[in-house]
Structures are given as C-alpha cells and as structure tokens.
C-alpha cells in the first residue's frame, strides 16, 4: 500500500513560488494529450493573418453567418456587433465570452490580445 504524498509548497517571504510534486505525478502530466479545444481552422487563420480580418470576423464568415445573425444571437444591434468585429477593437473579457458562445467556439479561439478587464 502506497502512502499519499502531499505536494510541498516552497515560499519566499510568504509568497508561493514553487510546488514540488511526486515524480510519478510529474511523469503522468507529461503524457497527457494536448488540449485541442483552441484549434483554429486553416481558413480562419488565413482570413485573419493574410487577409487582415479580425478572428471574430473570420470565424463568423467561416461559419456562414451574417453580422445580423451574430447580433441576433447576442441580443444586440447589428451596428454594436459590427464595432466588436472591427480589427484592433478592445473587447471586455465578458463580451469576448459572449462572442465565443454565439460562435460556438472557445474564447481562446477568438482572443487577439485586445481584451480589457474593466
């Protein structure tokens, strides 16, 4: 019977810095499959990177949706949605999550480093 080994937390000035885990747990974590939920289809990537579209617009067009469709899904006006889709627009994290739900993707798939937290 093996004894349960607790993780050891190493702190500096009371702040956690590292966690020591059992070697077997570490090895098991290396063999876990990568998360593929944030995969972006090639067509979406090309539209965003080579054609200069935002990821949100590229996903919408990839799925054959209009701006009016997205606005309806989000229960907002089409002009309000159109502003969110514009490249370089700062989007609140909560809005990004609503967009992802409306598109049926994860927020990581539409995140472009322009999210604000206010």
Order of alpha helices (4+ residues) and beta strands (2+ residues): beta-beta-alpha-alpha-alpha-alpha-alpha-beta-alpha-beta
